[in-house]
Amino acid sequence: MLNRYLTIFSILTVVCTYAQKKVELKISPKSVEIGETFSIIVTSTVQGQLVFDKVPSSFIQDYHIDIGNTSQIDHATGNVKTLYFYSFTGMITKAGKYNIGPAYITNGSRSYPSNKVTITVGKKVPMSNGEVSAQQLKDPAFGLIQVNKKTIYEGEPLLISAKVFAKYNPSHVGAYKSYVVPGTTVKHSIGNTTSFKKSIEKYKGIEYYAFPYDKNVIFPSGIGKFQIEPFTMNLHQGYQNFPLVSNSFTINILPLPSNPPIDFIGGVGDFTISREIDAQSIKQGEVLKMTVTISGIGNLQNITDPVLNLPKGFTVYGDPIITKNTSIGMHGTEGEIIYEFNIEVKKAGNISLPVTTISFFDPNKEKYIQATTNENLIDVKKDFNYIETDPEANEIKDTELVIHRSKIKEEREIVSLKSFFGAPGYWGGIGAPILASFLFIFLVRRKDKSEEKAIAKRQKSAKDNAFKERLVSAKSLIDTGSDSDYYSEIENALRKAFEIEMKFSEDRRINKTDINDFIEKTGDSDLKESVSSIFANCEQSKYGFSSANASRHDVLQQLQLVINKLKHVKW
């Protein structure tokens, strides 16, 4: 018996030890083109030697491994946790999807594995160059702005890069100032944006030292012709340098076709939708969990929530739980957004759940496309203790009651008009129903207003609670959570705050355009700048590799300043 207890204790000790040791593998970005540099980062709660042999045969490592550590304080316990990190960069020379990892941290006789990560390597994206002046061709070096498309649709991602050509062999770059795109506040860097990988290229028949620099994906807003402002830099050769100014570049942004489908989610790209339910058979009155997943590539980060096409007797409770598994690559935001809905089922029987549909705009086909899920059949077993509320059933009962009363009235004794007309009973009989009708209408209207106020109050309370939950969640993640989780909660808290302030009651998720339009009406430029900054920080940090803890505190403080300016929201 003692040996048995010792065995169980040993197993539990090993399990607990491994549970406390965490090794995490990250790749940034997760979508690159052939020869594009990307970073591989391994973080671990245990110090040891990195063993990383699970890489594709076409992987080429660029630089040596960087090793370091950082300390984090758990404010709940006061304990200091040390994280060890290992990072290196490299490239893959063949197109395809590759699984990288797990990596292992070995300490003595023990080895701790990481997760696996998938990276997509695409073919090189053709880029269009701007025009070069005759004077630029005479200079020792000149710069070009390159884009993957000169004309795009509103919401479509644009790949943009600086390109430098030099007649001399440059050693490094200094005093670089990036290009500026009107209407764009956030750039999503692609690959190692400051890499200095030179090659010999011909331009207009002349050989130059050339290298790309500062490659980004952006999502321009607005329509019309936009001029991309030039970038500037000092291109050094040892102690000497040549200051250059690139050309500018004009892009044309087209509006989406008018009259989009009713289920349009604002997506521009290529998307699919799938749906799952957690049970095929439930009891009447129970709650069903429905998971809807939207996958694809494009402006996935800006889509609105799908609208469920539910049959009568199915009621959605609260906001969906949203999980984003996305990354930004050369073709925009790629991945999936998962929505978890809680649905109360009030009707019994064999019920077919109609398909859920979404529509998006495909810029390659230049038309709206609809994607659908499969139907689901669910068996809802009758619960005789469940009290089903059905407004139509109540209307039928009221009608039957009126008919019943009318029949009773028909069976009453017939009274002579001559003896009854003009008598007090006559006026009482005529006046009482009229007075009762007015009183009934007054009470019904008063009841309707009371019910409307009660509903509005419940909705306000639900939004208040949702805002507080997001805020509490963000605070709990500020020092220990992942960037994606933390900044998602910050962004959701900001959206909820404006839903409360604007008394937003439309059957869709509030978007940035709604918020910006509301702020414009207030004329508060400081509020507009703060809100734009929070959204920008959230987008940058969610899709970047990491963010310093100090910046998380800054964003939370900035959110508090925004909330303090709102009249109907309490921090």
C-alpha positions in Angstrom: 0.0 0.0 0.0 2.9 2.4 0.9 4.5 1.7 -2.5 1.3 2.5 -4.2 1.0 5.9 -2.5 4.7 6.6 -3.2 4.1 5.8 -6.9 1.0 8.1 -7.1 2.9 10.9 -5.3 5.9 10.6 -7.7 3.6 10.8 -10.8 1.8 13.8 -9.3 5.1 15.5 -8.6 6.3 14.9 -12.2 3.0 16.2 -13.6 3.1 19.3 -11.5 6.7 19.9 -12.3 6.0 19.7 -16.1 2.9 21.8 -15.7 4.9 24.6 -14.1 7.6 24.5 -16.9 6.4 26.2 -20.0 8.2 26.5 -23.3 6.5 28.6 -26.0 7.5 28.9 -29.7 6.5 31.9 -31.8 7.2 32.9 -35.4 6.8 36.4 -36.7 5.4 36.9 -39.2 3.6 33.7 -40.0 3.2 34.5 -43.7 6.2 35.4 -45.8 7.4 35.0 -49.3 10.4 33.0 -50.6 13.6 34.4 -49.2 11.8 36.6 -46.8 13.5 36.8 -43.3 11.3 35.8 -40.3 12.0 35.5 -36.6 11.9 32.4 -34.5 11.5 33.0 -30.8 11.5 30.5 -28.0 10.6 31.6 -24.4 10.8 29.3 -21.4 10.3 29.4 -17.7 13.2 27.0 -17.2 16.8 27.7 -18.1 18.6 25.2 -20.3 20.0 24.4 -23.7 17.9 25.0 -26.8 17.6 22.0 -29.1 15.9 23.0 -32.4 16.1 20.4 -35.1 12.5 20.3 -36.3 12.9 22.8 -39.2 12.3 22.4 -42.9 15.2 21.3 -45.1 14.9 24.5 -47.1 15.3 26.6 -44.0 18.5 28.8 -44.0 19.5 30.4 -40.7 20.6 34.1 -41.0 22.2 35.0 -37.8 23.5 33.7 -34.5 21.1 32.8 -31.6 20.4 35.7 -29.2 20.0 34.5 -25.6 18.7 36.5 -22.6 16.2 36.7 -19.8 13.7 39.0 -18.3 11.9 39.2 -14.9 8.2 39.7 -14.4 6.4 40.3 -11.1 3.2 38.5 -10.4 1.2 41.2 -8.6 -1.3 38.7 -7.2 1.4 36.7 -5.3 4.4 39.1 -5.3 6.6 36.4 -6.8 9.2 37.2 -9.4 9.2 35.0 -12.5 12.1 34.8 -14.8 11.6 34.1 -18.5 14.4 32.9 -20.7 14.3 33.7 -24.4 16.2 32.4 -27.4 15.7 34.0 -30.9 17.2 33.7 -34.3 16.2 34.6 -37.9 16.2 32.8 -41.1 14.4 32.2 -44.4 12.8 29.4 -46.4 13.7 29.0 -50.1 10.6 27.0 -51.3 6.9 27.9 -51.3 4.5 26.0 -49.2 3.1 25.5 -45.7 5.6 24.3 -43.1 5.2 23.0 -39.5 8.1 24.2 -37.3 8.8 22.7 -33.9 8.5 21.6 -31.3 11.7 23.1 -29.9 13.1 21.6 -26.7 14.8 23.1 -23.7 17.0 20.5 -22.0 18.1 20.9 -18.4 20.1 17.9 -17.1 18.3 14.7 -17.9 14.9 16.5 -18.5 13.6 17.9 -21.8 10.7 20.3 -22.1 8.9 20.6 -25.5 7.3 23.7 -27.0 4.2 24.0 -29.2 4.3 23.7 -33.0 3.8 26.6 -35.3 2.8 26.7 -39.0 4.3 29.2 -41.4 3.1 29.9 -45.0 5.8 30.7 -47.5 4.4 32.2 -50.8 5.9 33.0 -54.1 7.4 36.5 -54.5 4.7 39.1 -55.0 5.3 41.2 -58.1 5.8 44.9 -57.2 5.2 47.9 -59.3 7.8 50.8 -59.3 7.2 54.5 -59.4 8.7 56.7 -62.1 12.3 57.9 -61.7 13.4 61.3 -62.9 16.4 61.9 -65.2 18.1 63.7 -62.3 17.7 60.7 -60.0 19.3 58.4 -62.5 22.4 60.8 -62.5 22.6 60.7 -58.7 24.9 58.2 -56.9 21.8 56.5 -55.4 18.0 56.9 -55.7 14.9 55.4 -54.0 11.6 54.0 -55.3 8.3 53.3 -53.6 7.0 49.9 -54.7 3.4 48.6 -54.3 1.8 45.3 -55.3 -1.2 47.1 -56.9 -1.7 50.6 -58.2 -5.5 50.3 -57.9 -7.3 48.6 -55.0 -10.7 48.5 -53.5 -11.6 50.1 -50.2 -10.7 47.8 -47.4 -8.3 45.8 -49.6 -4.7 45.4 -48.1 -1.9 47.1 -49.9 1.7 45.8 -49.8 4.2 48.6 -49.9 8.0 48.8 -49.7 10.9 51.1 -50.1 13.5 50.1 -52.7 17.0 51.6 -53.0 19.4 51.5 -56.0 23.0 52.6 -55.6 26.0 52.9 -57.9 28.3 52.3 -55.0 28.4 49.5 -52.4 26.6 50.9 -49.4 27.5 49.9 -45.8 24.5 51.0 -43.8 21.4 53.2 -43.6 21.0 56.2 -41.4 18.4 59.0 -40.7 15.6 57.0 -42.3 12.2 58.5 -42.5 9.4 56.3 -43.8 6.9 56.9 -46.5 3.5 58.3 -45.5 0.1 57.1 -46.8 -2.8 59.5 -46.2 -5.7 58.0 -44.3 -3.5 55.2 -42.8 -2.4 55.2 -39.1 -1.1 51.7 -38.8 1.5 49.8 -40.7 2.0 46.1 -40.3 5.7 45.3 -40.9 6.5 42.3 -43.1 9.6 40.3 -42.4 12.7 41.9 -41.0 11.9 45.5 -42.1 15.4 46.8 -41.4 17.3 44.0 -43.0 20.2 45.2 -45.3 20.5 42.4 -47.8 22.0 43.7 -51.0 22.0 42.2 -54.5 23.1 43.2 -57.9 20.2 44.2 -60.1 19.7 45.9 -63.4 17.6 49.0 -63.8 17.1 50.5 -67.2 20.1 48.4 -68.4 22.5 49.6 -65.7 23.7 47.4 -62.8 23.1 48.7 -59.3 23.5 47.5 -55.7 19.9 47.2 -54.7 18.0 46.3 -51.5 14.3 46.4 -50.4 13.6 48.2 -47.1 10.7 48.9 -44.7 8.1 46.5 -46.2 4.6 46.9 -44.8 1.0 45.9 -45.3 -1.5 48.7 -44.8 -5.3 49.1 -45.0 -5.9 52.5 -46.5 -9.3 54.2 -45.6 -11.3 56.4 -47.9 -11.7 56.3 -51.7 -10.1 58.3 -54.5 -6.5 59.0 -55.5 -4.0 59.1 -52.7 -0.4 60.1 -53.0 2.2 58.2 -51.0 4.7 60.7 -49.7 8.4 59.9 -50.3 10.8 58.3 -47.9 14.2 59.8 -47.0 17.5 58.3 -45.8 21.2 58.8 -45.7 22.9 55.9 -47.5 26.3 55.4 -46.1 29.6 54.0 -47.4 31.7 54.0 -44.4 32.0 57.6 -43.1 30.6 59.1 -46.3 26.9 59.2 -47.0 24.5 60.4 -49.7 21.1 61.8 -48.6 18.4 60.7 -50.9 14.7 61.4 -51.4 12.6 58.8 -53.1 9.9 59.4 -55.6 6.2 59.6 -54.6 3.6 57.2 -55.7 -0.2 57.6 -56.5 -2.6 54.8 -55.8 -6.3 54.7 -56.7 -8.8 53.3 -54.1 -12.2 52.3 -55.6 -15.4 52.2 -53.7 -17.1 48.8 -53.2 -20.1 48.2 -55.4 -23.4 49.6 -54.2 -26.2 47.6 -52.6 -24.2 45.0 -50.8 -26.0 41.8 -49.6 -27.8 42.0 -46.3 -25.3 39.6 -44.7 -22.2 41.5 -45.8 -19.7 41.5 -43.0 -17.4 44.2 -44.4 -14.9 41.7 -45.5 -12.7 42.3 -48.5 -10.7 39.3 -49.5 -11.5 35.6 -49.6 -13.3 34.0 -46.6 -15.2 30.8 -45.6 -17.6 30.1 -42.7 -18.2 27.0 -40.6 -20.5 26.2 -37.7 -20.7 23.6 -34.9 -23.1 22.9 -32.1 -22.1 21.2 -28.9 -25.1 18.8 -28.8 -27.4 17.1 -31.2 -30.0 16.4 -28.5 -30.9 18.6 -25.6 -33.8 19.3 -23.2 -36.3 22.1 -23.7 -35.1 25.2 -21.8 -31.5 24.3 -21.9 -28.7 26.4 -23.4 -26.9 25.3 -26.6 -23.4 26.5 -27.5 -23.0 27.4 -31.1 -19.5 28.0 -32.5 -19.2 30.0 -35.8 -15.7 30.3 -37.4 -14.8 32.7 -40.1 -11.6 31.9 -41.8 -9.7 33.5 -44.7 -7.4 36.3 -45.8 -7.9 40.0 -46.4 -9.2 42.6 -43.9 -10.2 39.9 -41.5 -9.4 42.1 -38.5 -12.1 44.6 -39.6 -15.1 42.3 -40.2 -18.4 42.6 -38.3 -20.0 39.8 -36.4 -22.1 37.3 -38.4 -25.8 37.4 -38.0 -27.4 34.1 -36.9 -30.5 33.0 -38.8 -32.2 31.2 -35.9 -35.7 29.6 -35.9 -38.5 30.7 -33.7 -37.9 29.7 -30.0 -34.1 30.2 -30.1 -32.8 33.1 -28.1 -29.2 34.3 -28.0 -27.9 35.3 -24.6 -25.3 38.1 -24.2 -22.5 38.9 -26.6 -20.5 36.1 -28.3 -17.1 35.1 -26.9 -14.7 36.1 -29.7 -11.3 34.4 -30.2 -8.9 35.7 -32.8 -6.2 33.5 -34.2 -4.7 35.8 -36.9 -1.5 37.1 -38.3 -0.7 39.7 -40.9 1.3 38.7 -44.0 1.9 39.9 -47.5 -1.8 39.4 -48.5 -3.4 41.0 -45.4 -4.7 39.5 -42.2 -4.9 35.7 -42.4 -6.3 33.2 -39.9 -9.7 32.7 -38.2 -12.1 34.5 -35.9 -14.1 32.2 -33.7 -17.5 33.3 -32.2 -19.1 31.3 -29.4 -22.8 32.0 -28.9 -25.0 30.8 -26.0 -28.5 30.0 -27.2 -31.5 29.1 -25.1 -33.8 26.6 -26.8 -37.5 27.2 -25.9 -39.2 25.1 -28.5 -39.5 21.3 -28.4 -39.3 18.9 -31.3 -37.0 17.9 -34.2 -35.8 21.3 -35.3 -33.6 22.2 -38.3 -31.2 25.1 -37.8 -31.0 27.1 -41.0 -27.6 27.8 -42.5 -25.6 30.8 -41.3 -24.4 33.0 -44.2 -21.9 35.7 -44.7 -21.1 37.8 -47.8 -17.8 39.4 -48.6 -16.3 41.3 -51.5 -13.7 39.4 -53.6 -11.4 42.0 -55.2 -10.0 39.5 -57.7 -13.4 38.5 -59.0 -14.7 42.1 -58.4 -18.0 40.9 -56.9 -19.8 40.0 -53.7 -19.5 36.3 -52.7 -21.7 34.4 -50.3 -20.4 31.7 -48.0 -22.7 29.4 -46.0 -22.5 26.8 -43.3 -24.2 23.4 -43.3 -27.7 22.9 -41.7 -27.9 21.3 -38.2 -30.7 19.0 -37.0 -31.3 19.2 -33.3 -33.7 17.0 -31.2 -35.2 19.1 -28.4 -36.9 16.9 -25.9 -40.1 18.2 -24.3 -39.8 19.3 -20.6 -43.3 19.4 -19.1 -42.0 21.5 -16.2 -40.7 24.2 -18.5 -43.1 27.1 -19.0 -42.9 28.2 -22.6 -43.6 31.8 -23.3 -45.0 32.4 -26.8 -46.4 35.9 -27.6 -48.5 34.5 -30.5 -50.0 31.9 -28.3 -51.0 34.6 -25.8 -52.6 36.5 -28.7 -54.7 33.5 -29.6 -55.8 33.0 -26.0 -56.9 36.7 -25.8 -58.9 36.3 -29.0 -60.6 33.2 -27.7 -61.4 35.1 -24.5 -63.1 37.9 -26.4 -65.1 35.4 -28.4 -66.2 33.6 -25.2 -67.3 36.9 -23.7 -69.2 37.8 -26.8 -71.1 34.5 -26.6 -72.1 35.2 -23.0 -73.3 38.6 -24.0 -75.5 37.1 -26.8 -77.2 34.9 -24.2 -78.2 37.8 -22.0 -81.9 38.7 -21.6 -83.3 41.0 -24.3 -84.6 44.3 -22.8 -87.2 46.6 -24.4 -85.5 49.7 -25.9 -88.5 51.8 -25.1 -88.3 51.1 -21.4 -84.5 51.2 -21.3 -83.6 54.1 -23.5 -82.8 57.3 -21.5 -82.7 55.5 -18.2 -79.6 55.8 -16.0 -78.8 52.2 -16.6 -78.7 52.9 -20.4 -76.1 55.7 -20.0 -74.3 53.7 -17.5 -74.2 50.8 -19.9 -73.0 53.0 -22.7 -70.5 55.1 -20.7 -68.9 52.3 -18.7 -67.4 50.4 -21.7 -66.2 53.7 -23.3 -64.6 54.8 -20.0 -63.1 51.3 -19.6 -61.7 51.4 -23.2 -60.0 54.8 -22.5 -58.7 53.5 -19.2 -57.5 50.3 -20.8 -55.6 52.2 -23.6 -54.0 54.4 -21.0 -52.9 51.5 -18.9 -51.6 49.6 -21.9 -49.6 52.6 -23.1 -48.2 53.2 -19.6 -47.4 49.5 -19.3 -45.6 49.6 -22.8 -43.6 52.6 -21.7 -42.7 50.9 -18.4 -41.7 47.7 -20.3 -39.6 49.8 -22.7 -37.9 51.5 -19.8 -37.3 48.2 -18.1 -35.9 46.6 -21.3 -33.6 49.6 -21.8 -32.5 49.5 -18.2 -31.7 45.7 -18.5 -29.8 46.3 -21.8 -27.8 49.1 -20.1 -27.1 46.9 -17.1 -25.9 44.1 -19.4 -23.6 46.4 -21.3 -22.2 47.9 -18.1 -21.5 44.4 -16.8 -19.9 43.4 -20.1 -17.7 46.5 -20.0 -16.6 45.8 -16.4 -15.9 42.2 -17.3 -13.6 43.2 -20.2 -11.9 45.8 -18.0 -11.3 43.3 -15.1 -10.0 40.8 -17.6 -7.6 43.3 -19.2 -6.3 44.2 -15.7 -5.7 40.6 -14.9 -3.7 40.1 -18.1 -1.6 43.2 -17.9 1.5 41.5 -16.6 1.0 37.8 -17.4 -1.3 37.4 -20.4 -0.4 37.3 -24.1 -0.4 40.4 -26.2 -3.3 39.1 -28.3 -5.5 38.4 -25.3 -4.6 41.6 -23.4 -5.1 44.0 -26.3 -8.3 42.2 -27.5 -9.8 42.9 -24.0 -8.7 46.5 -24.2 -10.3 47.0 -27.6 -13.5 45.2 -26.5 -13.7 47.3 -23.4 -13.4 50.5 -25.5 -16.1 49.3 -27.9 -18.4 48.4 -25.0 -17.8 51.9 -23.4 -19.0 53.6 -26.6 -22.0 51.3 -27.0 -23.0 52.5 -23.6 -22.3 56.2 -24.3 -23.9 56.2 -27.7 -26.9 54.0 -26.5 -26.0 51.8 -29.4 -28.8 49.3 -29.9 -28.4 48.1 -33.5 -28.3 44.3 -34.1 -24.6 44.3 -34.9 -21.2 45.0 -33.3 -20.2 48.6 -33.1 -17.3 49.4 -35.4 -14.6 52.1 -35.5 -16.6 54.1 -38.1 -19.6 54.4 -35.7 -17.3 55.6 -33.0 -15.4 58.1 -35.1 -18.7 59.6 -36.4 -19.9 60.0 -32.9 -16.7 61.7 -31.8 -16.8 64.0 -34.8 -20.2 65.3 -33.6 -18.7 66.1 -30.2 -15.9 68.1 -31.7 -13.5 66.8 -29.1 -10.2 66.4 -31.0 -8.3 65.1 -27.9 -10.8 62.3 -27.5 -10.6 61.5 -31.2 -6.8 61.3 -31.0 -6.8 59.2 -27.8 -9.3 56.7 -29.2 -7.4 56.4 -32.5 -4.2 55.9 -30.6 -5.7 53.0 -28.5 -7.1 51.3 -31.6 -3.7 51.7 -33.3 -1.8 50.3 -30.3 -4.2 47.4 -30.1 -3.8 46.5 -33.7 0.0 46.9 -33.6 0.5 44.8 -30.5 -2.0 42.1 -31.3 -0.3 41.3 -34.6 3.3 42.1 -33.5 5.5 39.7 -31.5 5.7 41.3 -28.2 5.0 44.4 -26.2 6.7 45.8 -23.1 4.7 45.7 -19.9 5.2 49.5 -19.5 3.3 50.1 -22.8 0.4 47.9 -21.5 0.1 50.2 -18.5 0.2 53.3 -20.7 -2.6 51.9 -22.9 -4.7 51.1 -19.9 -4.1 54.6 -18.5 -5.1 56.1 -21.8 -8.3 54.0 -21.8 -9.1 55.4 -18.4 -8.7 59.0 -19.6 -11.1 58.2 -22.5 -13.7 56.7 -20.1 -13.4 59.7 -17.8 -14.6 61.9 -20.7 -17.7 59.8 -21.3 -20.9 60.8 -19.5 -22.6 57.4 -19.1 -19.7 55.1 -18.4 -18.0 54.6 -15.0 -14.5 53.4 -14.6 
